[in-house]
Amino acid sequence: MPMLTRLLQALATAALAVGAEPGEGAAAVAEVLRVACGLRTGPCSGLTPAEAHRIWRVAHLPAILHPASDAPEWGKAGYRAYDAELERLL
């Protein structure tokens, strides 16, 4: 799994943990992801922020949003909101 998707997971989790609203938090997450994609070298150097978001959506969100997940409902709702906002921004 590309390192950028793990970075995106960590950023979204941190934004939710501090209570950042998706509108403002996702903008900051998207900016960090854009910078990270620009700095990236190596096997995934051509990965765009939008591609990293799509991979994150497949690699991380299903386990979080699964009904049997330990994530609280407010957390699931937050991840859904961040996903939608990142889709719009990226």
C-alpha positions as protocol buffer text, in pm:
chain_id: "A"
residue {
  index: 1
  type: MET
  ca { x: 0 y: 0 z: 0 }
}
residue {
  index: 2
  type: PRO
  ca { x: 153 y: 334 z: -97 }
}
residue {
  index: 3
  type: MET
  ca { x: 290 y: 539 z: 188 }
}
residue {
  index: 4
  type: LEU
  ca { x: 77 y: 832 z: 77 }
}
residue {
  index: 5
  type: THR
  ca { x: -241 y: 644 z: 162 }
}
residue {
  index: 6
  type: ARG
  ca { x: -108 y: 577 z: 511 }
}
residue {
  index: 7
  type: LEU
  ca { x: -28 y: 947 z: 540 }
}
residue {
  index: 8
  type: LEU
  ca { x: -383 y: 1031 z: 430 }
}
residue {
  index: 9
  type: GLN
  ca { x: -525 y: 787 z: 687 }
}
residue {
  index: 10
  type: ALA
  ca { x: -315 y: 945 z: 962 }
}
residue {
  index: 11
  type: LEU
  ca { x: -415 y: 1298 z: 858 }
}
residue {
  index: 12
  type: ALA
  ca { x: -787 y: 1217 z: 844 }
}
residue {
  index: 13
  type: THR
  ca { x: -768 y: 1042 z: 1181 }
}
residue {
  index: 14
  type: ALA
  ca { x: -582 y: 1334 z: 1337 }
}
residue {
  index: 15
  type: ALA
  ca { x: -831 y: 1584 z: 1196 }
}
residue {
  index: 16
  type: LEU
  ca { x: -1122 y: 1384 z: 1337 }
}
residue {
  index: 17
  type: ALA
  ca { x: -947 y: 1344 z: 1673 }
}
residue {
  index: 18
  type: VAL
  ca { x: -904 y: 1719 z: 1717 }
}
residue {
  index: 19
  type: GLY
  ca { x: -1261 y: 1786 z: 1602 }
}
residue {
  index: 20
  type: ALA
  ca { x: -1178 y: 1974 z: 1281 }
}
residue {
  index: 21
  type: GLU
  ca { x: -1489 y: 2020 z: 1071 }
}
residue {
  index: 22
  type: PRO
  ca { x: -1464 y: 1837 z: 737 }
}
residue {
  index: 23
  type: GLY
  ca { x: -1487 y: 2160 z: 537 }
}
residue {
  index: 24
  type: GLU
  ca { x: -1179 y: 2313 z: 695 }
}
residue {
  index: 25
  type: GLY
  ca { x: -996 y: 1995 z: 795 }
}
residue {
  index: 26
  type: ALA
  ca { x: -1021 y: 1834 z: 451 }
}
residue {
  index: 27
  type: ALA
  ca { x: -876 y: 2145 z: 288 }
}
residue {
  index: 28
  type: ALA
  ca { x: -569 y: 2119 z: 513 }
}
residue {
  index: 29
  type: VAL
  ca { x: -543 y: 1742 z: 456 }
}
residue {
  index: 30
  type: ALA
  ca { x: -565 y: 1794 z: 79 }
}
residue {
  index: 31
  type: GLU
  ca { x: -291 y: 2058 z: 88 }
}
residue {
  index: 32
  type: VAL
  ca { x: -56 y: 1835 z: 289 }
}
residue {
  index: 33
  type: LEU
  ca { x: -128 y: 1548 z: 48 }
}
residue {
  index: 34
  type: ARG
  ca { x: -53 y: 1771 z: -253 }
}
residue {
  index: 35
  type: VAL
  ca { x: 281 y: 1876 z: -102 }
}
residue {
  index: 36
  type: ALA
  ca { x: 367 y: 1516 z: -10 }
}
residue {
  index: 37
  type: CYS
  ca { x: 288 y: 1398 z: -363 }
}
residue {
  index: 38
  type: GLY
  ca { x: 517 y: 1668 z: -497 }
}
residue {
  index: 39
  type: LEU
  ca { x: 802 y: 1557 z: -271 }
}
residue {
  index: 40
  type: ARG
  ca { x: 757 y: 1184 z: -330 }
}
residue {
  index: 41
  type: THR
  ca { x: 1023 y: 991 z: -518 }
}
residue {
  index: 42
  type: GLY
  ca { x: 1056 y: 623 z: -590 }
}
residue {
  index: 43
  type: PRO
  ca { x: 809 y: 357 z: -702 }
}
residue {
  index: 44
  type: CYS
  ca { x: 494 y: 563 z: -638 }
}
residue {
  index: 45
  type: SER
  ca { x: 639 y: 898 z: -744 }
}
residue {
  index: 46
  type: GLY
  ca { x: 374 y: 950 z: -1012 }
}
residue {
  index: 47
  type: LEU
  ca { x: 83 y: 907 z: -769 }
}
residue {
  index: 48
  type: THR
  ca { x: -150 y: 1207 z: -773 }
}
residue {
  index: 49
  type: PRO
  ca { x: -343 y: 1328 z: -468 }
}
residue {
  index: 50
  type: ALA
  ca { x: -668 y: 1209 z: -631 }
}
residue {
  index: 51
  type: GLU
  ca { x: -520 y: 863 z: -689 }
}
residue {
  index: 52
  type: ALA
  ca { x: -394 y: 846 z: -331 }
}
residue {
  index: 53
  type: HIS
  ca { x: -745 y: 936 z: -215 }
}
residue {
  index: 54
  type: ARG
  ca { x: -904 y: 662 z: -428 }
}
residue {
  index: 55
  type: ILE
  ca { x: -659 y: 403 z: -296 }
}
residue {
  index: 56
  type: TRP
  ca { x: -726 y: 522 z: 62 }
}
residue {
  index: 57
  type: ARG
  ca { x: -1098 y: 484 z: 0 }
}
residue {
  index: 58
  type: VAL
  ca { x: -1048 y: 118 z: -97 }
}
residue {
  index: 59
  type: ALA
  ca { x: -765 y: 28 z: 142 }
}
residue {
  index: 60
  type: HIS
  ca { x: -879 y: 193 z: 465 }
}
residue {
  index: 61
  type: LEU
  ca { x: -1243 y: 299 z: 464 }
}
residue {
  index: 62
  type: PRO
  ca { x: -1414 y: -40 z: 430 }
}
residue {
  index: 63
  type: ALA
  ca { x: -1265 y: -168 z: 757 }
}
residue {
  index: 64
  type: ILE
  ca { x: -1359 y: 153 z: 938 }
}
residue {
  index: 65
  type: LEU
  ca { x: -1710 y: 178 z: 797 }
}
residue {
  index: 66
  type: HIS
  ca { x: -1795 y: -192 z: 829 }
}
residue {
  index: 67
  type: PRO
  ca { x: -2092 y: -244 z: 1065 }
}
residue {
  index: 68
  type: ALA
  ca { x: -1880 y: -471 z: 1289 }
}
residue {
  index: 69
  type: SER
  ca { x: -1602 y: -211 z: 1314 }
}
residue {
  index: 70
  type: ASP
  ca { x: -1502 y: -83 z: 1659 }
}
residue {
  index: 71
  type: ALA
  ca { x: -1521 y: 274 z: 1528 }
}
residue {
  index: 72
  type: PRO
  ca { x: -1791 y: 482 z: 1697 }
}
residue {
  index: 73
  type: GLU
  ca { x: -2078 y: 606 z: 1483 }
}
residue {
  index: 74
  type: TRP
  ca { x: -1958 y: 966 z: 1509 }
}
residue {
  index: 75
  type: GLY
  ca { x: -1620 y: 849 z: 1376 }
}
residue {
  index: 76
  type: LYS
  ca { x: -1777 y: 663 z: 1086 }
}
residue {
  index: 77
  type: ALA
  ca { x: -1982 y: 972 z: 1002 }
}
residue {
  index: 78
  type: GLY
  ca { x: -1669 y: 1185 z: 1020 }
}
residue {
  index: 79
  type: TYR
  ca { x: -1474 y: 959 z: 785 }
}
residue {
  index: 80
  type: ARG
  ca { x: -1765 y: 962 z: 540 }
}
residue {
  index: 81
  type: ALA
  ca { x: -1774 y: 1342 z: 552 }
}
residue {
  index: 82
  type: TYR
  ca { x: -1398 y: 1369 z: 501 }
}
residue {
  index: 83
  type: ASP
  ca { x: -1415 y: 1122 z: 213 }
}
residue {
  index: 84
  type: ALA
  ca { x: -1685 y: 1328 z: 41 }
}
residue {
  index: 85
  type: GLU
  ca { x: -1501 y: 1656 z: 98 }
}
residue {
  index: 86
  type: LEU
  ca { x: -1169 y: 1513 z: -24 }
}
residue {
  index: 87
  type: GLU
  ca { x: -1344 y: 1379 z: -334 }
}
residue {
  index: 88
  type: ARG
  ca { x: -1467 y: 1731 z: -404 }
}
residue {
  index: 89
  type: LEU
  ca { x: -1128 y: 1894 z: -337 }
}
residue {
  index: 90
  type: LEU
  ca { x: -903 y: 1647 z: -515 }
}
